[in-house]
Amino acid sequence: MIGTCLSLLFFREVAYLAAIPIPFLYAVLALTNNLEVRSRATSLRGHATHRLAGG
């Protein structure tokens, strides 16, 4: 991101090429975050059920 901003100041053509993957990176980050939240929720549900069952 910093490289894109700096190259935008000095090398405009390169900056546009460097900025192309940024939306894909945000999509991958959102997908990873969603999977992590689901995994954490499943893990917490498992611990809560285990505790309720008397274990």
N, CA, C, O and CB atoms as a CASP TS submission, in Angstrom:
PFRMAT TS
TARGET T0000
AUTHOR 0000-0000-0000
METHOD Language model
MODEL 1
PARENT N/A
ATOM      1  N   MET     1       0.832  -1.185   0.000  1.00  0.00           N
ATOM      2  CA  MET     1       0.000   0.000   0.000  1.00  0.00           C
ATOM      3  C   MET     1       0.878   1.251   0.000  1.00  0.00           C
ATOM      4  O   MET     1       0.619   2.204  -0.736  1.00  0.00           O
ATOM      5  CB  MET     1      -0.947  -0.003   1.213  1.00  0.00           C
ATOM      6  N   ILE     2       1.915   1.237   0.830  1.00  0.00           N
ATOM      7  CA  ILE     2       2.834   2.378   0.874  1.00  0.00           C
ATOM      8  C   ILE     2       3.573   2.505  -0.448  1.00  0.00           C
ATOM      9  O   ILE     2       3.763   3.605  -0.967  1.00  0.00           O
ATOM     10  CB  ILE     2       3.839   2.230   2.038  1.00  0.00           C
ATOM     11  N   GLY     3       3.988   1.358  -0.986  1.00  0.00           N
ATOM     12  CA  GLY     3       4.678   1.366  -2.271  1.00  0.00           C
ATOM     13  C   GLY     3       3.795   1.912  -3.384  1.00  0.00           C
ATOM     14  O   GLY     3       4.267   2.624  -4.270  1.00  0.00           O
ATOM     15  N   THR     4       2.515   1.575  -3.334  1.00  0.00           N
ATOM     16  CA  THR     4       1.584   2.082  -4.340  1.00  0.00           C
ATOM     17  C   THR     4       1.452   3.595  -4.228  1.00  0.00           C
ATOM     18  O   THR     4       1.459   4.300  -5.237  1.00  0.00           O
ATOM     19  CB  THR     4       0.205   1.414  -4.190  1.00  0.00           C
ATOM     20  N   CYS     5       1.334   4.092  -3.003  1.00  0.00           N
ATOM     21  CA  CYS     5       1.202   5.544  -2.806  1.00  0.00           C
ATOM     22  C   CYS     5       2.457   6.283  -3.243  1.00  0.00           C
ATOM     23  O   CYS     5       2.373   7.320  -3.900  1.00  0.00           O
ATOM     24  CB  CYS     5       0.904   5.859  -1.338  1.00  0.00           C
ATOM     25  N   LEU     6       3.620   5.754  -2.882  1.00  0.00           N
ATOM     26  CA  LEU     6       4.867   6.414  -3.268  1.00  0.00           C
ATOM     27  C   LEU     6       5.078   6.373  -4.781  1.00  0.00           C
ATOM     28  O   LEU     6       5.498   7.359  -5.386  1.00  0.00           O
ATOM     29  CB  LEU     6       6.052   5.760  -2.557  1.00  0.00           C
ATOM     30  N   SER     7       4.787   5.237  -5.374  1.00  0.00           N
ATOM     31  CA  SER     7       4.977   5.156  -6.821  1.00  0.00           C
ATOM     32  C   SER     7       3.940   5.986  -7.568  1.00  0.00           C
ATOM     33  O   SER     7       4.178   6.407  -8.700  1.00  0.00           O
ATOM     34  CB  SER     7       4.910   3.705  -7.283  1.00  0.00           C
ATOM     35  N   LEU     8       2.790   6.223  -6.938  1.00  0.00           N
ATOM     36  CA  LEU     8       1.797   7.096  -7.553  1.00  0.00           C
ATOM     37  C   LEU     8       2.339   8.518  -7.677  1.00  0.00           C
ATOM     38  O   LEU     8       2.020   9.239  -8.622  1.00  0.00           O
ATOM     39  CB  LEU     8       0.492   7.090  -6.736  1.00  0.00           C
ATOM     40  N   LEU     9       3.163   8.906  -6.706  1.00  0.00           N
ATOM     41  CA  LEU     9       3.758  10.242  -6.760  1.00  0.00           C
ATOM     42  C   LEU     9       4.834  10.346  -7.835  1.00  0.00           C
ATOM     43  O   LEU     9       4.958  11.377  -8.498  1.00  0.00           O
ATOM     44  CB  LEU     9       4.349  10.606  -5.408  1.00  0.00           C
ATOM     45  N   PHE    10       5.614   9.274  -8.009  1.00  0.00           N
ATOM     46  CA  PHE    10       6.781   9.357  -8.895  1.00  0.00           C
ATOM     47  C   PHE    10       6.604   8.629 -10.229  1.00  0.00           C
ATOM     48  O   PHE    10       7.061   9.123 -11.260  1.00  0.00           O
ATOM     49  CB  PHE    10       7.979   8.800  -8.192  1.00  0.00           C
ATOM     50  N   PHE    11       5.955   7.474 -10.227  1.00  0.00           N
ATOM     51  CA  PHE    11       5.800   6.666 -11.441  1.00  0.00           C
ATOM     52  C   PHE    11       4.333   6.287 -11.593  1.00  0.00           C
ATOM     53  O   PHE    11       3.921   5.225 -11.126  1.00  0.00           O
ATOM     54  CB  PHE    11       6.703   5.388 -11.392  1.00  0.00           C
ATOM     55  N   ARG    12       3.557   7.116 -12.223  1.00  0.00           N
ATOM     56  CA  ARG    12       2.110   6.888 -12.316  1.00  0.00           C
ATOM     57  C   ARG    12       1.745   5.584 -13.019  1.00  0.00           C
ATOM     58  O   ARG    12       0.821   4.893 -12.588  1.00  0.00           O
ATOM     59  CB  ARG    12       1.463   8.036 -13.041  1.00  0.00           C
ATOM     60  N   GLU    13       2.447   5.239 -14.083  1.00  0.00           N
ATOM     61  CA  GLU    13       2.108   4.022 -14.821  1.00  0.00           C
ATOM     62  C   GLU    13       2.293   2.781 -13.958  1.00  0.00           C
ATOM     63  O   GLU    13       1.476   1.861 -13.983  1.00  0.00           O
ATOM     64  CB  GLU    13       2.960   3.911 -16.083  1.00  0.00           C
ATOM     65  N   VAL    14       3.378   2.773 -13.198  1.00  0.00           N
ATOM     66  CA  VAL    14       3.663   1.630 -12.329  1.00  0.00           C
ATOM     67  C   VAL    14       2.651   1.559 -11.190  1.00  0.00           C
ATOM     68  O   VAL    14       2.251   0.471 -10.775  1.00  0.00           O
ATOM     69  CB  VAL    14       5.094   1.721 -11.765  1.00  0.00           C
ATOM     70  N   ALA    15       2.245   2.705 -10.695  1.00  0.00           N
ATOM     71  CA  ALA    15       1.306   2.735  -9.569  1.00  0.00           C
ATOM     72  C   ALA    15      -0.028   2.097  -9.945  1.00  0.00           C
ATOM     73  O   ALA    15      -0.623   1.377  -9.143  1.00  0.00           O
ATOM     74  CB  ALA    15       1.083   4.179  -9.098  1.00  0.00           C
ATOM     75  N   TYR    16      -0.490   2.357 -11.148  1.00  0.00           N
ATOM     76  CA  TYR    16      -1.759   1.764 -11.554  1.00  0.00           C
ATOM     77  C   TYR    16      -1.646   0.242 -11.645  1.00  0.00           C
ATOM     78  O   TYR    16      -2.580  -0.471 -11.279  1.00  0.00           O
ATOM     79  CB  TYR    16      -2.212   2.345 -12.900  1.00  0.00           C
ATOM     80  N   LEU    17      -0.529  -0.247 -12.121  1.00  0.00           N
ATOM     81  CA  LEU    17      -0.326  -1.696 -12.174  1.00  0.00           C
ATOM     82  C   LEU    17      -0.226  -2.291 -10.772  1.00  0.00           C
ATOM     83  O   LEU    17      -0.728  -3.387 -10.521  1.00  0.00           O
ATOM     84  CB  LEU    17       0.936  -2.029 -12.977  1.00  0.00           C
ATOM     85  N   ALA    18       0.420  -1.571  -9.866  1.00  0.00           N
ATOM     86  CA  ALA    18       0.569  -2.063  -8.497  1.00  0.00           C
ATOM     87  C   ALA    18      -0.759  -2.043  -7.748  1.00  0.00           C
ATOM     88  O   ALA    18      -0.952  -2.824  -6.816  1.00  0.00           O
ATOM     89  CB  ALA    18       1.602  -1.229  -7.746  1.00  0.00           C
ATOM     90  N   ALA    19      -1.671  -1.168  -8.139  1.00  0.00           N
ATOM     91  CA  ALA    19      -2.949  -1.049  -7.438  1.00  0.00           C
ATOM     92  C   ALA    19      -3.963  -2.106  -7.878  1.00  0.00           C
ATOM     93  O   ALA    19      -4.979  -2.287  -7.208  1.00  0.00           O
ATOM     94  CB  ALA    19      -3.529   0.332  -7.658  1.00  0.00           C
ATOM     95  N   ILE    20      -3.719  -2.793  -8.964  1.00  0.00           N
ATOM     96  CA  ILE    20      -4.678  -3.781  -9.474  1.00  0.00           C
ATOM     97  C   ILE    20      -4.987  -4.881  -8.455  1.00  0.00           C
ATOM     98  O   ILE    20      -6.160  -5.224  -8.302  1.00  0.00           O
ATOM     99  CB  ILE    20      -4.142  -4.408 -10.751  1.00  0.00           C
ATOM    100  N   PRO    21      -3.998  -5.459  -7.745  1.00  0.00           N
ATOM    101  CA  PRO    21      -4.325  -6.559  -6.827  1.00  0.00           C
ATOM    102  C   PRO    21      -5.001  -6.140  -5.524  1.00  0.00           C
ATOM    103  O   PRO    21      -5.462  -7.008  -4.783  1.00  0.00           O
ATOM    104  CB  PRO    21      -3.085  -7.296  -6.497  1.00  0.00           C
ATOM    105  N   ILE    22      -5.077  -4.859  -5.219  1.00  0.00           N
ATOM    106  CA  ILE    22      -5.601  -4.429  -3.924  1.00  0.00           C
ATOM    107  C   ILE    22      -7.036  -4.898  -3.679  1.00  0.00           C
ATOM    108  O   ILE    22      -7.306  -5.395  -2.586  1.00  0.00           O
ATOM    109  CB  ILE    22      -5.539  -2.922  -3.824  1.00  0.00           C
ATOM    110  N   PRO    23      -7.974  -4.775  -4.623  1.00  0.00           N
ATOM    111  CA  PRO    23      -9.326  -5.299  -4.352  1.00  0.00           C
ATOM    112  C   PRO    23      -9.340  -6.811  -4.114  1.00  0.00           C
ATOM    113  O   PRO    23     -10.131  -7.304  -3.309  1.00  0.00           O
ATOM    114  CB  PRO    23     -10.252  -4.966  -5.514  1.00  0.00           C
ATOM    115  N   PHE    24      -8.481  -7.537  -4.800  1.00  0.00           N
ATOM    116  CA  PHE    24      -8.412  -8.988  -4.574  1.00  0.00           C
ATOM    117  C   PHE    24      -7.879  -9.295  -3.175  1.00  0.00           C
ATOM    118  O   PHE    24      -8.334 -10.237  -2.524  1.00  0.00           O
ATOM    119  CB  PHE    24      -7.518  -9.661  -5.641  1.00  0.00           C
ATOM    120  N   LEU    25      -6.920  -8.501  -2.719  1.00  0.00           N
ATOM    121  CA  LEU    25      -6.389  -8.701  -1.372  1.00  0.00           C
ATOM    122  C   LEU    25      -7.464  -8.445  -0.324  1.00  0.00           C
ATOM    123  O   LEU    25      -7.557  -9.176   0.662  1.00  0.00           O
ATOM    124  CB  LEU    25      -5.183  -7.786  -1.127  1.00  0.00           C
ATOM    125  N   TYR    26      -8.273  -7.414  -0.530  1.00  0.00           N
ATOM    126  CA  TYR    26      -9.368  -7.148   0.402  1.00  0.00           C
ATOM    127  C   TYR    26     -10.367  -8.304   0.404  1.00  0.00           C
ATOM    128  O   TYR    26     -10.868  -8.678   1.465  1.00  0.00           O
ATOM    129  CB  TYR    26     -10.079  -5.831   0.038  1.00  0.00           C
ATOM    130  N   ALA    27     -10.659  -8.867  -0.746  1.00  0.00           N
ATOM    131  CA  ALA    27     -11.592  -9.992  -0.827  1.00  0.00           C
ATOM    132  C   ALA    27     -11.036 -11.207  -0.085  1.00  0.00           C
ATOM    133  O   ALA    27     -11.766 -11.879   0.644  1.00  0.00           O
ATOM    134  CB  ALA    27     -11.879 -10.352  -2.299  1.00  0.00           C
ATOM    135  N   VAL    28      -9.752 -11.486  -0.268  1.00  0.00           N
ATOM    136  CA  VAL    28      -9.123 -12.615   0.426  1.00  0.00           C
ATOM    137  C   VAL    28      -9.124 -12.372   1.931  1.00  0.00           C
ATOM    138  O   VAL    28      -9.367 -13.296   2.707  1.00  0.00           O
ATOM    139  CB  VAL    28      -7.676 -12.834  -0.082  1.00  0.00           C
ATOM    140  N   LEU    29      -8.854 -11.140   2.348  1.00  0.00           N
ATOM    141  CA  LEU    29      -8.866 -10.808   3.769  1.00  0.00           C
ATOM    142  C   LEU    29     -10.269 -10.983   4.357  1.00  0.00           C
ATOM    143  O   LEU    29     -10.412 -11.508   5.461  1.00  0.00           O
ATOM    144  CB  LEU    29      -8.374  -9.368   3.985  1.00  0.00           C
ATOM    145  N   ALA    30     -11.301 -10.551   3.635  1.00  0.00           N
ATOM    146  CA  ALA    30     -12.676 -10.699   4.111  1.00  0.00           C
ATOM    147  C   ALA    30     -13.062 -12.174   4.215  1.00  0.00           C
ATOM    148  O   ALA    30     -13.709 -12.581   5.179  1.00  0.00           O
ATOM    149  CB  ALA    30     -13.649  -9.963   3.176  1.00  0.00           C
ATOM    150  N   LEU    31     -12.668 -12.969   3.230  1.00  0.00           N
ATOM    151  CA  LEU    31     -12.967 -14.399   3.257  1.00  0.00           C
ATOM    152  C   LEU    31     -12.260 -15.080   4.429  1.00  0.00           C
ATOM    153  O   LEU    31     -12.861 -15.887   5.138  1.00  0.00           O
ATOM    154  CB  LEU    31     -12.554 -15.059   1.933  1.00  0.00           C
ATOM    155  N   THR    32     -10.995 -14.754   4.626  1.00  0.00           N
ATOM    156  CA  THR    32     -10.234 -15.331   5.736  1.00  0.00           C
ATOM    157  C   THR    32     -10.839 -14.937   7.075  1.00  0.00           C
ATOM    158  O   THR    32     -10.935 -15.763   7.984  1.00  0.00           O
ATOM    159  CB  THR    32      -8.771 -14.887   5.671  1.00  0.00           C
ATOM    160  N   ASN    33     -11.242 -13.693   7.198  1.00  0.00           N
ATOM    161  CA  ASN    33     -11.861 -13.223   8.437  1.00  0.00           C
ATOM    162  C   ASN    33     -13.168 -13.973   8.693  1.00  0.00           C
ATOM    163  O   ASN    33     -13.447 -14.365   9.826  1.00  0.00           O
ATOM    164  CB  ASN    33     -12.119 -11.700   8.373  1.00  0.00           C
ATOM    165  N   ASN    34     -13.964 -14.173   7.651  1.00  0.00           N
ATOM    166  CA  ASN    34     -15.216 -14.903   7.793  1.00  0.00           C
ATOM    167  C   ASN    34     -14.968 -16.334   8.247  1.00  0.00           C
ATOM    168  O   ASN    34     -15.662 -16.833   9.133  1.00  0.00           O
ATOM    169  CB  ASN    34     -15.987 -14.896   6.480  1.00  0.00           C
ATOM    170  N   LEU    35     -13.992 -16.990   7.652  1.00  0.00           N
ATOM    171  CA  LEU    35     -13.674 -18.367   8.043  1.00  0.00           C
ATOM    172  C   LEU    35     -13.167 -18.433   9.478  1.00  0.00           C
ATOM    173  O   LEU    35     -13.483 -19.372  10.208  1.00  0.00           O
ATOM    174  CB  LEU    35     -12.631 -18.964   7.095  1.00  0.00           C
ATOM    175  N   GLU    36     -12.381 -17.436   9.882  1.00  0.00           N
ATOM    176  CA  GLU    36     -11.864 -17.416  11.252  1.00  0.00           C
ATOM    177  C   GLU    36     -12.991 -17.229  12.259  1.00  0.00           C
ATOM    178  O   GLU    36     -13.013 -17.890  13.297  1.00  0.00           O
ATOM    179  CB  GLU    36     -10.824 -16.303  11.416  1.00  0.00           C
ATOM    180  N   VAL    37     -13.922 -16.338  11.959  1.00  0.00           N
ATOM    181  CA  VAL    37     -15.054 -16.106  12.862  1.00  0.00           C
ATOM    182  C   VAL    37     -15.900 -17.368  12.976  1.00  0.00           C
ATOM    183  O   VAL    37     -16.322 -17.735  14.073  1.00  0.00           O
ATOM    184  CB  VAL    37     -15.919 -14.920  12.368  1.00  0.00           C
ATOM    185  N   ARG    38     -16.151 -18.031  11.858  1.00  0.00           N
ATOM    186  CA  ARG    38     -16.925 -19.286  11.897  1.00  0.00           C
ATOM    187  C   ARG    38     -16.209 -20.342  12.720  1.00  0.00           C
ATOM    188  O   ARG    38     -16.832 -21.033  13.525  1.00  0.00           O
ATOM    189  CB  ARG    38     -17.175 -19.817  10.474  1.00  0.00           C
ATOM    190  N   SER    39     -14.900 -20.471  12.523  1.00  0.00           N
ATOM    191  CA  SER    39     -14.121 -21.466  13.241  1.00  0.00           C
ATOM    192  C   SER    39     -14.135 -21.180  14.740  1.00  0.00           C
ATOM    193  O   SER    39     -14.284 -22.088  15.557  1.00  0.00           O
ATOM    194  CB  SER    39     -12.682 -21.499  12.716  1.00  0.00           C
ATOM    195  N   ARG    40     -13.979 -19.920  15.081  1.00  0.00           N
ATOM    196  CA  ARG    40     -13.975 -19.546  16.490  1.00  0.00           C
ATOM    197  C   ARG    40     -15.341 -19.802  17.119  1.00  0.00           C
ATOM    198  O   ARG    40     -15.420 -20.271  18.254  1.00  0.00           O
ATOM    199  CB  ARG    40     -13.582 -18.072  16.652  1.00  0.00           C
ATOM    200  N   ALA    41     -16.415 -19.499  16.394  1.00  0.00           N
ATOM    201  CA  ALA    41     -17.767 -19.730  16.911  1.00  0.00           C
ATOM    202  C   ALA    41     -18.011 -21.220  17.123  1.00  0.00           C
ATOM    203  O   ALA    41     -18.603 -21.616  18.127  1.00  0.00           O
ATOM    204  CB  ALA    41     -18.824 -19.149  15.948  1.00  0.00           C
ATOM    205  N   THR    42     -17.560 -22.040  16.187  1.00  0.00           N
ATOM    206  CA  THR    42     -17.718 -23.486  16.324  1.00  0.00           C
ATOM    207  C   THR    42     -16.939 -23.989  17.536  1.00  0.00           C
ATOM    208  O   THR    42     -17.422 -24.827  18.297  1.00  0.00           O
ATOM    209  CB  THR    42     -17.248 -24.210  15.045  1.00  0.00           C
ATOM    210  N   SER    43     -15.739 -23.468  17.699  1.00  0.00           N
ATOM    211  CA  SER    43     -14.904 -23.871  18.830  1.00  0.00           C
ATOM    212  C   SER    43     -15.547 -23.464  20.156  1.00  0.00           C
ATOM    213  O   SER    43     -15.572 -24.250  21.104  1.00  0.00           O
ATOM    214  CB  SER    43     -13.504 -23.250  18.709  1.00  0.00           C
ATOM    215  N   LEU    44     -16.060 -22.251  20.220  1.00  0.00           N
ATOM    216  CA  LEU    44     -16.691 -21.788  21.455  1.00  0.00           C
ATOM    217  C   LEU    44     -17.968 -22.560  21.755  1.00  0.00           C
ATOM    218  O   LEU    44     -18.260 -22.862  22.912  1.00  0.00           O
ATOM    219  CB  LEU    44     -16.996 -20.298  21.366  1.00  0.00           C
ATOM    220  N   ARG    45     -18.731 -22.879  20.707  1.00  0.00           N
ATOM    221  CA  ARG    45     -19.944 -23.675  20.911  1.00  0.00           C
ATOM    222  C   ARG    45     -19.600 -25.051  21.462  1.00  0.00           C
ATOM    223  O   ARG    45     -20.298 -25.567  22.335  1.00  0.00           O
ATOM    224  CB  ARG    45     -20.726 -23.813  19.597  1.00  0.00           C
ATOM    225  N   GLY    46     -18.526 -25.645  20.952  1.00  0.00           N
ATOM    226  CA  GLY    46     -18.117 -26.961  21.413  1.00  0.00           C
ATOM    227  C   GLY    46     -17.714 -26.939  22.878  1.00  0.00           C
ATOM    228  O   GLY    46     -18.051 -27.856  23.627  1.00  0.00           O
ATOM    229  N   HIS    47     -16.997 -25.902  23.294  1.00  0.00           N
ATOM    230  CA  HIS    47     -16.588 -25.787  24.694  1.00  0.00           C
ATOM    231  C   HIS    47     -17.798 -25.569  25.601  1.00  0.00           C
ATOM    232  O   HIS    47     -17.869 -26.140  26.689  1.00  0.00           O
ATOM    233  CB  HIS    47     -15.585 -24.638  24.866  1.00  0.00           C
ATOM    234  N   ALA    48     -18.747 -24.744  25.156  1.00  0.00           N
ATOM    235  CA  ALA    48     -19.936 -24.467  25.973  1.00  0.00           C
ATOM    236  C   ALA    48     -20.771 -25.729  26.137  1.00  0.00           C
ATOM    237  O   ALA    48     -21.263 -25.985  27.235  1.00  0.00           O
ATOM    238  CB  ALA    48     -20.788 -23.344  25.339  1.00  0.00           C
ATOM    239  N   THR    49     -20.946 -26.516  25.104  1.00  0.00           N
ATOM    240  CA  THR    49     -21.727 -27.757  25.202  1.00  0.00           C
ATOM    241  C   THR    49     -21.027 -28.754  26.096  1.00  0.00           C
ATOM    242  O   THR    49     -21.666 -29.463  26.872  1.00  0.00           O
ATOM    243  CB  THR    49     -21.959 -28.368  23.814  1.00  0.00           C
ATOM    244  N   HIS    50     -19.701 -28.808  25.983  1.00  0.00           N
ATOM    245  CA  HIS    50     -18.938 -29.706  26.824  1.00  0.00           C
ATOM    246  C   HIS    50     -19.105 -29.330  28.303  1.00  0.00           C
ATOM    247  O   HIS    50     -19.248 -30.204  29.158  1.00  0.00           O
ATOM    248  CB  HIS    50     -17.455 -29.679  26.423  1.00  0.00           C
ATOM    249  N   ARG    51     -19.086 -28.043  28.592  1.00  0.00           N
ATOM    250  CA  ARG    51     -19.241 -27.577  29.965  1.00  0.00           C
ATOM    251  C   ARG    51     -20.649 -27.856  30.484  1.00  0.00           C
ATOM    252  O   ARG    51     -20.820 -28.238  31.641  1.00  0.00           O
ATOM    253  CB  ARG    51     -18.933 -26.081  30.058  1.00  0.00           C
ATOM    254  N   LEU    52     -21.658 -27.667  29.631  1.00  0.00           N
ATOM    255  CA  LEU    52     -23.038 -27.910  30.043  1.00  0.00           C
ATOM    256  C   LEU    52     -23.292 -29.390  30.293  1.00  0.00           C
ATOM    257  O   LEU    52     -24.122 -29.740  31.132  1.00  0.00           O
ATOM    258  CB  LEU    52     -24.003 -27.389  28.988  1.00  0.00           C
ATOM    259  N   ALA    53     -22.596 -30.253  29.585  1.00  0.00           N
ATOM    260  CA  ALA    53     -22.791 -31.691  29.727  1.00  0.00           C
ATOM    261  C   ALA    53     -22.137 -32.218  31.007  1.00  0.00           C
ATOM    262  O   ALA    53     -22.328 -33.376  31.378  1.00  0.00           O
ATOM    263  CB  ALA    53     -22.227 -32.423  28.508  1.00  0.00           C
ATOM    264  N   GLY    54     -21.370 -31.365  31.672  1.00  0.00           N
ATOM    265  CA  GLY    54     -20.774 -31.775  32.928  1.00  0.00           C
ATOM    266  C   GLY    54     -19.341 -32.238  32.801  1.00  0.00           C
ATOM    267  O   GLY    54     -18.829 -32.916  33.692  1.00  0.00           O
ATOM    268  N   GLY    55     -18.678 -31.880  31.701  1.00  0.00           N
ATOM    269  CA  GLY    55     -17.313 -32.334  31.492  1.00  0.00           C
ATOM    270  C   GLY    55     -16.350 -31.365  31.857  1.00  0.00           C
ATOM    271  O   GLY    55     -15.150 -31.611  31.734  1.00  0.00           O
TER
END
